[in-house]
Amino acid sequence: MHPTFHTSFVAFLKHFNETFDYFECHEVLEDYWKEVSPRDKKHTLTALILLATSMYHWRRGNLTGATKTMKTSIKRMELTKDSPFFDNLNYQRLIENMIHALQLMTSSQKFHGFTIEITNRALQSQVNELQLETNESLHFLIHKHMLRDRSEILEERKREKKKRDDLLN
């Protein structure tokens, strides 16, 4: 029997390697991270979240944000290199790609994506089998944080503000 990997981790890899939707990579892994290790900013998943964030910023032309988040991601990757998450990926190649991307960013080069090599056949199979609806244009992928439906986020902020206001009164 093959191991089953968490759907969010599988979705992260699918988005990173196939749809190149780095914003969605961040979203799915952030939810997973909150399940397994909330508030642990040095968790392996935060390194991967920062990687996706960096790629998103770089593609948008935000070299300052891309560089900062890539540096932090690399540091966290190195701190957590013995994580079981990396048992299923080519960790060395991933670090090499990240360092190369950082070099390109710091020399103001245009965006150049890369993929995360999956070394576990069962994980690769789950990634291949995962069906995602993606009809999004490159423009939408680049500016997703501004163009997506934010009504849920705004409602949540409103609820949190009301809670704070109620506590103060």
C-alpha positions as CSV (number, residue, x, y, z in Angstrom):
1,M,0.0,0.0,0.0
2,H,1.3,3.4,-0.9
3,P,1.3,6.3,1.6
4,T,-1.3,9.0,1.2
5,F,-0.1,12.6,1.4
6,H,-2.1,15.5,2.7
7,T,-4.2,17.0,0.1
8,S,-2.9,20.5,0.7
9,F,0.7,19.4,0.2
10,V,-0.3,17.6,-3.0
11,A,-2.2,20.7,-4.2
12,F,0.8,22.9,-3.3
13,L,3.0,20.8,-5.6
14,K,0.4,20.7,-8.3
15,H,0.1,24.5,-8.3
16,F,3.8,25.1,-8.1
17,N,4.8,22.7,-10.8
18,E,1.9,22.8,-13.2
19,T,-0.5,25.8,-12.8
20,F,2.3,28.1,-11.6
21,D,-0.3,29.7,-9.3
22,Y,2.0,30.7,-6.5
23,F,-0.7,32.7,-4.7
24,E,-2.7,29.5,-4.4
25,C,0.4,27.6,-3.3
26,H,0.6,30.0,-0.4
27,E,-3.1,29.7,0.4
28,V,-3.3,25.9,0.5
29,L,-0.1,25.5,2.5
30,E,-1.0,28.2,5.0
31,D,-4.2,26.4,5.8
32,Y,-2.3,23.1,6.3
33,W,0.4,24.8,8.4
34,K,-2.3,26.2,10.7
35,E,-3.6,22.6,11.1
36,V,-0.3,21.0,12.0
37,S,1.9,23.7,13.6
38,P,0.1,27.0,14.1
39,R,2.4,29.9,15.2
40,D,5.6,27.9,14.6
41,K,7.2,30.3,12.1
42,K,10.2,28.0,11.7
43,H,8.2,25.0,10.5
44,T,9.1,23.4,7.1
45,L,5.7,24.4,5.7
46,T,6.5,28.1,6.3
47,A,9.7,27.7,4.2
48,L,7.6,26.4,1.3
49,I,5.0,29.1,1.8
50,L,7.7,31.8,1.7
51,L,9.1,30.1,-1.5
52,A,5.7,30.5,-3.2
53,T,5.4,34.1,-1.9
54,S,8.8,34.9,-3.3
55,M,7.9,33.5,-6.7
56,Y,4.6,35.4,-6.7
57,H,6.4,38.7,-5.9
58,W,9.1,38.1,-8.4
59,R,6.7,37.4,-11.3
60,R,4.9,40.6,-10.3
61,G,8.2,42.6,-10.5
62,N,8.4,43.2,-6.8
63,L,12.1,42.4,-6.5
64,T,12.4,43.7,-3.0
65,G,9.7,41.5,-1.6
66,A,10.8,38.6,-3.7
67,T,14.4,38.8,-2.5
68,K,13.5,39.2,1.1
69,T,11.1,36.3,1.2
70,M,13.5,34.0,-0.8
71,K,16.3,34.7,1.6
72,T,14.1,33.8,4.5
73,S,12.8,30.7,2.8
74,I,16.3,29.5,2.1
75,K,17.3,30.0,5.7
76,R,14.2,28.1,6.9
77,M,14.8,25.3,4.4
78,E,18.3,24.9,5.8
79,L,17.0,24.9,9.4
80,T,14.5,22.2,8.6
81,K,16.5,20.2,6.0
82,D,15.9,16.9,7.9
83,S,12.1,17.4,7.7
84,P,10.1,14.4,6.5
85,F,8.5,16.8,3.9
86,F,11.9,16.8,2.1
87,D,12.1,13.0,2.0
88,N,9.8,13.0,-1.0
89,L,11.5,15.9,-2.9
90,N,14.9,16.5,-4.4
91,Y,16.0,18.8,-1.6
92,Q,19.4,19.6,-3.0
93,R,18.0,20.5,-6.4
94,L,15.4,22.6,-4.7
95,I,18.0,24.6,-2.8
96,E,20.1,25.0,-5.9
97,N,17.1,26.4,-7.8
98,M,16.2,28.7,-5.0
99,I,19.8,30.1,-4.8
100,H,19.8,30.5,-8.5
101,A,16.5,32.4,-8.4
102,L,17.8,34.6,-5.6
103,Q,20.9,35.5,-7.8
104,L,18.6,36.4,-10.7
105,M,16.4,38.5,-8.4
106,T,19.3,40.4,-6.9
107,S,20.6,41.2,-10.3
108,S,17.2,42.4,-11.4
109,Q,16.6,39.7,-13.9
110,K,13.1,38.8,-15.2
111,F,11.1,36.1,-13.6
112,H,12.3,32.6,-14.3
113,G,10.2,29.8,-12.7
114,F,11.4,26.3,-11.8
115,T,9.7,23.1,-10.7
116,I,10.1,21.1,-7.5
117,E,11.4,17.6,-8.3
118,I,9.3,15.0,-6.6
119,T,11.3,11.8,-5.9
120,N,8.5,9.7,-4.4
121,R,6.4,7.9,-7.0
122,A,3.3,7.7,-4.8
123,L,3.4,11.5,-4.2
124,Q,4.0,12.1,-7.9
125,S,1.1,9.9,-8.7
126,Q,-1.2,11.8,-6.3
127,V,0.0,15.1,-7.9
128,N,-0.7,13.8,-11.4
129,E,-4.2,12.5,-10.4
130,L,-5.3,15.8,-8.7
131,Q,-7.7,17.6,-10.9
132,L,-7.8,21.4,-10.5
133,E,-9.9,23.9,-12.3
134,T,-7.6,26.4,-13.7
135,N,-8.7,28.7,-16.5
136,E,-7.0,31.7,-15.1
137,S,-5.1,34.0,-17.4
138,L,-1.5,35.0,-16.7
139,H,-2.7,38.5,-15.8
140,F,-5.0,37.1,-13.1
141,L,-2.2,34.8,-11.8
142,I,0.1,37.8,-11.5
143,H,-2.4,40.1,-9.8
144,K,-4.5,37.5,-8.0
145,H,-4.3,39.1,-4.6
146,M,-6.0,42.2,-6.0
147,L,-8.4,40.6,-8.4
148,R,-9.9,37.7,-6.4
149,D,-13.2,37.8,-4.6
150,R,-12.2,39.2,-1.1
151,S,-15.7,39.4,0.4
152,E,-14.9,36.5,2.9
153,I,-11.7,38.2,4.0
154,L,-13.4,41.5,4.4
155,E,-16.3,39.9,6.4
156,E,-13.8,38.1,8.7
157,R,-11.9,41.4,9.3
158,K,-15.2,43.1,10.1
159,R,-16.0,40.3,12.7
160,E,-12.6,40.5,14.2
161,K,-12.9,44.3,14.5
162,K,-16.3,44.0,16.2
163,K,-14.8,41.5,18.7
164,R,-12.0,43.9,19.5
165,D,-14.4,46.8,19.8
166,D,-16.7,44.7,22.1
167,L,-13.8,43.9,24.4
168,L,-12.8,47.5,24.7
169,N,-16.3,48.7,25.5
